[in-house]
Amino acid sequence: MGEDNIRLAGRLAETSALTKVLVALDQIVVHDNGRPRAVRGAGATDRPGPTLGQSKESIS
């Protein structure tokens, strides 16, 4: 396929955009008590509450 192929151009643009997103996510570091932790998505609480069978002391 040539570089002027519309489908190839779309796939290359998509690959480039996804690569940029992954690089940006790799650069985000969130610390919790000095240790890295996962980045929470939109709408997620910052610190989850205890679930059934857990006390607040066992979470922290």
Summary of the structure (lengths in Angstrom):
residues: 60
radius of gyration: 20.2
end to end distance: 55.7
largest distance: 61.6
contacts: 85
relative contact order: 0.08
helix: 42%
strand: 10%
